[in-house]
Amino acid sequence: MTDPAVSFEPHRRRLLGLAYRMLGSVSEAEDAVQDAYLRWHATDRNGVADARAFLTTTTTRICLDVLKSARARRETYVGPWLPEPVVDTAALAPDAQTELAEDLSIALLLALDRLSALERAAFLLHDVFDCPFREVAGALGRSEAACRQLASRARAHVRELRPQAPPTISDGSEPLEHQQLLSAFIGAAKSGDLQGLMGLLAEDVRLTTDGGGKVPSALNVLEGADRTARFVVGAVSKGIPNGSIIHIARINGLPGLIVHRPDGSVTSAAFEIERNLIRAIYAVNNPEKLSHLVPRL
């Protein structure tokens, strides 16, 4: 029998990408993939005709179980929920050439979060990971016809909720105009320049902050340039002390900022930009979602 670690490793990235999209959590995705490995280790692998399909099915079912408890936790979550931010999207890329294969945008993940667990699984397996409906049906324990309906409903919801995907920057860098916009945003926020900050925001900009009840954050999504600018100026004056380091990064494939404070805490903010104006900001403050971004000493 082959070494389970050797035969599992070629599938790890694909499985991690599937689990992250299912769960919206880096840590829970890693746990799900580790659980899949343990089941692979305990399986008679000589009897497995298609390791890729077996591991995809196993990981999907683990994630569906996790989502049952996650739904209950979400009902008591304080304030808006956002997925855990990721910087290295390549580590979560599927080995497929679908329209959505490289899209890890927060808008897409929020759209997925509004689907039922089975709709999400059917959509991801077929539309993102390019699994045939025969394989989807086996993973979900449903007929192929039922899985086609699940995926179709999910596809319609995703198209309705997800804006046009931003262009992918393959080397992880930001276009110069985005760098300039984010630098201007930082400068205006730190200096308290409300008018200057509002000039960088779309009139209907939306600001979502996820503190999870752990740190101060807006308890509702804020809409409009004035409310957003005032909140940002206040948050920066109180929450980014001297000695903090702010750097530009790609977060879930979007232009973003990561703030490292002297006390070791971190905040991430991802921006949707359209016509060189900021149309949405997704800020994660919940420390439970940011441990993977804390520098290792």
C-alpha positions as a printed NumPy array, in Angstrom:
array([[  0.   ,   0.   ,   0.   ],
       [  1.299,   3.473,  -0.862],
       [  2.416,   5.91 ,   1.812],
       [ -0.762,   7.855,   2.747],
       [  1.105,  11.153,   3.102],
       [  2.763,  10.801,  -0.302],
       [ -0.498,   9.944,  -2.075],
       [ -2.463,  12.651,  -0.217],
       [ -0.111,  15.589,  -0.718],
       [ -0.81 ,  16.234,  -4.435],
       [ -4.469,  16.864,  -3.506],
       [ -3.914,  19.097,  -0.458],
       [ -4.127,  22.473,  -2.223],
       [ -7.323,  21.545,  -4.034],
       [ -8.931,  20.253,  -0.839],
       [ -7.874,  23.302,   1.159],
       [ -9.311,  25.583,  -1.514],
       [-12.604,  23.685,  -1.467],
       [-12.821,  23.706,   2.331],
       [-12.036,  27.428,   2.585],
       [-14.726,  28.293,   0.06 ],
       [-17.195,  26.076,   1.897],
       [-16.421,  27.398,   5.371],
       [-14.963,  30.9  ,   4.916],
       [-12.354,  30.082,   7.544],
       [ -8.676,  29.301,   7.073],
       [ -8.369,  27.488,  10.402],
       [-11.53 ,  25.419,   9.925],
       [-10.483,  24.577,   6.361],
       [ -7.102,  23.332,   7.596],
       [ -8.846,  21.223,  10.251],
       [-11.211,  19.76 ,   7.649],
       [ -8.328,  18.811,   5.37 ],
       [ -6.443,  17.248,   8.283],
       [ -9.565,  15.234,   9.114],
       [ -9.754,  14.132,   5.471],
       [ -6.121,  13.013,   5.673],
       [ -6.809,  10.969,   8.801],
       [ -9.682,   9.229,   7.045],
       [ -7.461,   8.649,   4.015],
       [ -4.815,   7.145,   6.298],
       [ -7.372,   4.737,   7.77 ],
       [ -8.836,   3.741,   4.393],
       [ -7.928,   0.677,   2.377],
       [ -6.387,   2.802,  -0.359],
       [ -5.85 ,  -0.172,  -2.669],
       [ -9.614,  -0.278,  -3.044],
       [ -9.918,   3.387,  -4.054],
       [-10.153,   3.705,  -7.838],
       [-10.048,   7.532,  -7.938],
       [ -8.177,   9.186,  -5.072],
       [ -9.101,  12.684,  -6.233],
       [-12.835,  11.946,  -6.242],
       [-12.639,  10.069,  -2.946],
       [-10.838,  12.913,  -1.174],
       [-13.077,  15.581,  -2.704],
       [-16.163,  13.685,  -1.505],
       [-14.673,  13.143,   1.941],
       [-13.72 ,  16.788,   2.378],
       [-17.124,  17.981,   1.132],
       [-18.954,  15.809,   3.648],
       [-16.698,  16.968,   6.479],
       [-17.415,  20.587,   5.558],
       [-21.162,  19.955,   5.426],
       [-20.974,  18.604,   8.981],
       [-18.964,  21.636,  10.101],
       [-21.505,  23.98 ,   8.52 ],
       [-24.29 ,  22.536,  10.669],
       [-22.605,  23.785,  13.841],
       [-21.356,  26.944,  12.12 ],
       [-24.937,  27.955,  11.316],
       [-25.839,  27.745,  14.995],
       [-22.797,  29.832,  15.988],
       [-23.615,  32.409,  13.332],
       [-27.007,  33.09 ,  14.938],
       [-25.246,  34.491,  18.016],
       [-22.401,  36.219,  16.142],
       [-22.023,  39.862,  17.178],
       [-22.199,  42.253,  14.221],
       [-21.596,  41.469,  10.534],
       [-19.742,  38.276,   9.608],
       [-16.888,  38.303,   7.111],
       [-14.72 ,  35.397,   5.938],
       [-11.196,  35.062,   7.269],
       [ -8.923,  37.108,   4.993],
       [ -6.311,  35.335,   2.898],
       [ -3.261,  36.834,   1.261],
       [ -1.883,  33.821,  -0.619],
       [ -4.807,  32.971,  -2.893],
       [ -2.577,  30.769,  -5.059],
       [ -2.381,  28.306,  -2.16 ],
       [ -6.158,  27.846,  -2.426],
       [ -6.496,  27.689,  -6.208],
       [ -8.278,  24.665,  -7.693],
       [ -6.724,  22.66 , -10.504],
       [ -9.489,  23.758, -12.868],
       [ -9.907,  26.355, -15.601],
       [-13.402,  27.573, -14.748],
       [-14.658,  31.156, -14.787],
       [-14.635,  31.291, -10.979],
       [-11.533,  29.188, -10.337],
       [ -9.358,  32.113,  -9.242],
       [-12.094,  34.206,  -7.621],
       [-11.737,  34.304,  -3.834],
       [-13.263,  37.766,  -3.513],
       [-15.136,  38.567,  -0.344],
       [-18.229,  39.406,  -2.397],
       [-18.256,  35.868,  -3.785],
       [-17.713,  34.314,  -0.352],
       [-20.551,  36.408,   1.094],
       [-22.769,  35.311,  -1.786],
       [-21.887,  31.684,  -1.065],
       [-22.672,  32.225,   2.613],
       [-26.27 ,  33.086,   1.708],
       [-26.798,  29.748,  -0.018],
       [-27.883,  26.562,   1.663],
       [-25.055,  24.181,   2.484],
       [-26.065,  21.786,  -0.296],
       [-26.43 ,  24.596,  -2.855],
       [-22.992,  25.882,  -1.915],
       [-21.435,  22.443,  -2.217],
       [-23.072,  21.646,  -5.571],
       [-22.084,  25.019,  -7.015],
       [-18.489,  24.842,  -5.816],
       [-17.916,  21.266,  -6.89 ],
       [-19.341,  21.768, -10.383],
       [-18.815,  25.443, -11.283],
       [-15.525,  26.095,  -9.492],
       [-13.828,  22.714,  -9.178],
       [-15.177,  21.311, -12.466],
       [-16.494,  18.05 , -11.025],
       [-19.003,  16.174, -13.209],
       [-22.503,  15.963, -11.766],
       [-22.05 ,  12.231, -11.352],
       [-19.302,  12.961,  -8.835],
       [-21.297,  15.793,  -7.223],
       [-24.241,  13.439,  -6.754],
       [-22.011,  10.886,  -5.056],
       [-20.548,  13.486,  -2.72 ],
       [-23.917,  14.919,  -1.699],
       [-25.916,  11.708,  -1.669],
       [-28.455,  13.18 ,  -4.095],
       [-29.486,  12.354,  -7.644],
       [-27.726,  14.035, -10.544],
       [-30.951,  15.847, -11.417],
       [-31.261,  17.202,  -7.88 ],
       [-27.635,  18.355,  -7.932],
       [-28.181,  20.129, -11.246],
       [-31.084,  22.006,  -9.664],
       [-29.026,  22.874,  -6.576],
       [-26.196,  24.218,  -8.718],
       [-28.573,  26.126, -10.985],
       [-30.271,  27.889,  -8.05 ],
       [-26.9  ,  28.702,  -6.522],
       [-25.558,  30.017,  -9.836],
       [-28.489,  32.402, -10.194],
       [-28.009,  33.752,  -6.663],
       [-24.262,  34.186,  -7.135],
       [-24.744,  36.097, -10.395],
       [-27.242,  38.376,  -8.656],
       [-25.102,  39.072,  -5.589],
       [-21.548,  39.015,  -6.923],
       [-20.2  ,  42.077,  -8.749],
       [-18.022,  41.649, -11.802],
       [-14.799,  40.044, -10.647],
       [-11.765,  42.356, -10.471],
       [ -8.804,  41.585, -12.704],
       [ -6.352,  39.116, -11.226],
       [ -2.835,  40.422, -10.627],
       [ -0.698,  37.337, -11.077],
       [  2.403,  38.604,  -9.265],
       [  0.497,  39.82 ,  -6.19 ],
       [  1.311,  43.483,  -6.844],
       [ -1.135,  46.356,  -7.104],
       [ -1.659,  48.595, -10.138],
       [ -0.094,  52.006,  -9.56 ],
       [ -3.462,  53.775,  -9.445],
       [ -4.648,  51.427,  -6.697],
       [ -1.473,  51.996,  -4.706],
       [ -1.955,  55.736,  -5.03 ],
       [ -5.612,  55.482,  -4.016],
       [ -4.836,  53.39 ,  -0.937],
       [ -1.954,  55.686,   0.046],
       [ -4.285,  58.686,  -0.252],
       [ -6.874,  56.816,   1.834],
       [ -4.324,  56.147,   4.586],
       [ -3.129,  59.752,   4.565],
       [ -6.627,  61.255,   4.742],
       [ -7.74 ,  58.822,   7.455],
       [ -4.687,  59.454,   9.642],
       [ -4.878,  63.243,   9.271],
       [ -8.635,  63.359,   9.866],
       [ -9.295,  64.925,   6.455],
       [-12.997,  64.119,   6.06 ],
       [-13.458,  65.925,   2.769],
       [-10.349,  64.387,   1.284],
       [-11.469,  60.941,   2.399],
       [-14.977,  61.397,   1.019],
       [-13.445,  62.334,  -2.33 ],
       [-11.975,  58.821,  -2.53 ],
       [-15.269,  57.068,  -1.802],
       [-18.208,  56.29 ,  -4.059],
       [-21.374,  58.02 ,  -2.883],
       [-22.994,  54.646,  -2.128],
       [-19.886,  53.049,  -0.567],
       [-20.534,  50.266,   1.944],
       [-18.326,  49.585,   4.967],
       [-18.504,  46.203,   6.695],
       [-16.484,  45.669,   9.877],
       [-16.188,  42.287,  11.581],
       [-15.14 ,  42.408,  15.227],
       [-17.149,  39.403,  16.36 ],
       [-17.825,  41.097,  19.678],
       [-14.136,  40.763,  20.537],
       [-13.047,  44.309,  19.662],
       [-14.98 ,  47.535,  18.934],
       [-16.517,  47.517,  15.451],
       [-19.647,  48.809,  13.751],
       [-22.564,  46.525,  14.565],
       [-24.205,  47.181,  11.207],
       [-23.041,  47.734,   7.646],
       [-22.5  ,  51.464,   7.1  ],
       [-23.639,  53.031,   3.838],
       [-22.724,  56.332,   2.206],
       [-19.526,  58.351,   1.885],
       [-20.193,  60.668,   4.823],
       [-20.956,  57.951,   7.399],
       [-18.107,  55.793,   6.159],
       [-15.552,  58.618,   6.21 ],
       [-16.533,  59.674,   9.73 ],
       [-16.329,  56.123,  11.015],
       [-12.946,  55.507,   9.381],
       [-11.427,  58.711,  10.799],
       [-12.685,  57.84 ,  14.275],
       [-11.521,  54.248,  14.054],
       [ -8.055,  55.228,  12.857],
       [ -7.579,  57.894,  15.546],
       [ -8.546,  55.446,  18.296],
       [ -7.396,  52.135,  16.876],
       [ -4.096,  52.738,  15.09 ],
       [ -1.563,  54.016,  17.649],
       [  1.858,  55.429,  16.92 ],
       [  4.287,  52.722,  15.945],
       [  1.731,  50.795,  13.902],
       [  2.835,  49.502,  10.524],
       [  0.434,  49.677,   7.578],
       [  1.259,  47.959,   4.336],
       [ -0.569,  47.38 ,   1.076],
       [ -1.413,  43.774,   0.236],
       [ -3.722,  41.683,  -1.918],
       [ -6.494,  40.327,   0.312],
       [ -8.746,  37.694,  -1.234],
       [ -7.528,  38.979,  -4.584],
       [ -8.611,  42.542,  -3.795],
       [ -6.515,  45.65 ,  -3.067],
       [ -6.07 ,  45.785,   0.683],
       [ -4.289,  47.025,   3.77 ],
       [ -2.922,  45.118,   6.744],
       [ -2.286,  46.985,   9.994],
       [  0.212,  45.577,  12.498],
       [  0.053,  47.327,  15.884],
       [  2.827,  47.487,  18.485],
       [  0.826,  45.184,  20.79 ],
       [  0.826,  42.467,  18.112],
       [ -2.821,  42.849,  17.082],
       [ -3.778,  42.977,  13.414],
       [ -6.533,  44.457,  11.256],
       [ -7.114,  43.731,   7.588],
       [ -9.152,  45.779,   5.128],
       [-10.011,  44.791,   1.567],
       [-11.347,  47.297,  -0.968],
       [-13.561,  46.995,  -4.004],
       [-12.501,  49.765,  -6.386],
       [-14.443,  50.958,  -9.399],
       [-13.537,  53.923, -11.621],
       [-10.78 ,  54.772,  -9.131],
       [-13.288,  55.185,  -6.309],
       [-13.735,  52.874,  -3.327],
       [-17.167,  51.242,  -3.539],
       [-16.856,  48.75 ,  -0.658],
       [-14.582,  48.195,   2.338],
       [-14.372,  44.9  ,   4.237],
       [-12.469,  45.29 ,   7.524],
       [-11.745,  42.323,   9.792],
       [-10.823,  43.122,  13.403],
       [-11.826,  39.86 ,  15.082],
       [ -8.506,  38.491,  16.406],
       [ -9.761,  34.915,  16.044],
       [ -9.808,  35.425,  12.268],
       [ -6.389,  37.069,  11.974],
       [ -3.93 ,  34.821,  13.798],
       [ -2.543,  33.539,  10.483],
       [ -1.588,  37.13 ,   9.568],
       [  0.33 ,  37.818,  12.793],
       [  4.094,  37.816,  12.053],
       [  5.886,  34.764,  13.409],
       [  8.755,  35.737,  15.71 ]])
